[in-house]
Every structure is written in C-alpha cells, then in structure tokens.
Amino acid sequence: MLPFSQAADNNKGPILEVLRDYFTAPGELLEIGAGTGQHAVWLAPRFADIGWTPSEQPDYLDALLPRLAAEPAGNLRPAIGLSVQDDAAWPAGPFDYVLTVNTFHIMSRDQVACCIDQACRRLTPGGRFAVYGPFRYGGQPTTDSNRRFDESLRARDPARGLRDQEWVVARFADHGRALLGDHAMPANNRVLVFG
C-alpha cells in the first residue's frame, strides 16, 4: 500500500486553482519536500508543459518513489534527494517554478532561509516560487487551531513552528523577489507566491 496523506489529498484541488494563475508558461519546476508524491502525480499532468522534478530529503525518498513509479506522467522527472542546507545536493537548474507544500513550519528558520536562498539562485529572472502552509501574521497565529498546531510543533522541536509571513516576505525580498499573491486556503492555510 502506498503512503498516503489525507491533508495532501484535501488540499491538492485548492492548490491547483491558485497555481493555474501563476504557473502559466512552459518551463521546469522543482518541488521541495514532495512527501508521499501525491501532489506531484496529481498536479504534474495538469501542467503538461512544465517538467516536474520532485525532491525529498534522502532519508524519506523511500516514501516518495513508489507512488511516482505507480502513477507516472510524461512530464514527471525522476525524484532527487535534497537536503536544503547541502549546497552540493541542489540541482543546477535553472527552474522557472518552485513549489513547496507544508515544509516551512517543519524546517528550522535557518533551513527556511537556506531553502529560499538556494532556490532563488536557481530560479529564472521571471520565475515563480509558491509556498503553501500555515503562517503567523504580526507575530501571531491567525486562528486558535493554528496556535495549538504551532505550540505542538515547538513542543516536539523548538526549531520548528509557524513562520512569520512578514519574515518570509523579507527573505524573498533579499533576493529581489516580491510577493505577488497571498491567498487564503482551506484549513487556515495560505499560498504565498513570489516572483
């Protein structure tokens, strides 16, 4: 039986609706933290002109590869192992699009900053970077459920937790990438798109 995430199944449709407005031209895409591969196999065929490269931490590739093998698509590239703080692990690119779903609150702040830095170096001048997940605004979670989620993440690992949207925007601005859209999503999540 393939690994399965109910959250990934729930959010794939809403994510698609947002990405359709930004991932509009042919090109190459890097997905950071592809997890079970559910987004890759479902979204890639809906962006047939975009070569889709899923990536995951090397220790978690075993959860990703079976789904990619079971549900191939013509534009789905082989998965790669990627630790965001390992310079040598990053593919050369360039990429026209980068997507990451539910990763920034699992990474440490340093890892998030490194991820943004490394990905922006490989993003074409007109490229787009989309980030899905829960965020804090003005230093506060937006809902009680997000507050509890943030507290549970930090209790397990103090380096984890919801990132401040303003801090993320500033990190992208350091690389000349502006916030193009901040979209409300189901279950108190957002999609931030930079370009």
Order of alpha helices (4+ residues) and beta strands (2+ residues): alpha-beta-alpha-beta-alpha-beta-beta-alpha-beta-beta-beta-alpha-beta-alpha-beta-beta
